[in-house]
């Protein structure tokens, strides 16, 4: 039977709380043997998504971010769900940037979420009950 380990934290949507979020995720996957590359992909994705909430969700006003962390077995998978009550925004609706163009030729924005989509096994967005809900999935083994 598949096991699941869940935790959830709520923090003020402020860059200063990134360490709190990453520490909670590190604690959730503590003891699991994952590659440095996988760990880097998780950390980069979490930073991108959390900082986006901090900078854009509440348009300069204060707000909160909820981060749900779940580790499931069979296959060993990490799910991280970011929730905010800010302006509705689906980052997956935007076209991926054309990375064949030079930095000067490319449209500004979108590169971070593009990288998250490349580094994670799945990225899912929905807007529900007044909340942006974005889940990233990474198979750990």
N, C-alpha and C positions, 0 to 999 in steps of 0.2 A: 504494500500500500504506500502511496506517495505521501511524503511528509512535507509540511510547509511551515516556514518560520516567518512571522510577520512582525513588523514594528512600524510605528508612525511617529513623526515629529511635526510640530507646528512651530514655525519661527517667523519673526518679522522679515518681510521681503527686503533685506538689506545685505549688501555685499559682505558686511562683517560677519554674517551668519553662515557663509559658505563652509567654513571649517566645521561648524556644528553639523551641517548636513553631511559633509564627506566623512566625518568621524562616525556618524550613525551608520552610514553605509559600510565603512570599514569594519565596524563592530558586527554588523549583520553577516559579513562574509568571512569573519575571522575564523581561522582554522581550516578554511577551504583552500586547497592548493590550486591557485590560478596563475597563469603566466603573467609576467610583468607587462606584456603587450596588452593582455585583456584588462589588467588593472589600470593601465594608462588610458585605454579606451573608455572605461567606466568613468574614471576621474575627469577626463576631458569633456565627456558628454554631460556629466552632472554639473560641472562648472558652467558650461555653455547654457544649459537650460535654466539653472537657478539664477545666474546673472541676468539672463533675458527677463525673467520674472521681476527681478529687482529693478531693472532699468526701464522696463516698458509696460508691465501689466497695469500698474496703478497711476501711470502718467504723472509722476512726481509726488503723488500723495502716498501716505503710509498704507500698508496692507500686509497681509500674511501669506505665507506659502506653507502648504501641507505637503510633506514628502512621506509617501508610503513605500516601505521597502519589504519585499517578499522574496524568500529563497525557497524554491521548490525542488524536490527530487524527481528523478526519472523523466527527462534528463535534468541534471543539476542546472537550474536556471535562476537568474536574478531578474526581478521585475522592480523597477523604480517608477513610481507614479508621482508626478508633480501636479498639485492643484492650487489654483489661485482664483480669487473672485474679481479679478481685474477686467479690463476691456476684453471682450471676446476676440480671440485671435487664433487662427489655425496656421501654424508655421509650415505645415505639410502641404497647404494649398498653393504655396508659391512654387513656381518652376525652379528646378535646380539651376544653379549658376553654370554657365558655360565655362568650364575650367580649362578649355583649350585656348581661351582668349587670355591676353595679358591682363595683369591687375588693372592697368589703366583703361582697358577696353570693357571690363566687366562692370555690370551693375553693382552698386553698393548694396551690401547686405545679402543674407541668405547662405553665406559660406559656412557659418557655424552649424546651422541645422542640417545642411548638406553633409558635413563631416559626421554629425551625430548619426544620420541615416546610414552612412557608410560603415561606421564603427560598431553600431548595434545590430542585433539580429532582427529586431522589429521596432518600429516607432508608431504609436497609435495616438491619435488626437480625437477628443470629443468635447462638446460643450453641453453641460448637463447641470440642471438646477443652479444656474447662474455661475457656473465654474468652468474655467478652462481645465481640462484634465488631459495630461500628456503622459503616456506610459512608454518607457523604454524597456526592452527585453534583451538580455545577454545570456546565451547558453554558456555556462562555465566549464562544462565537460561533456 
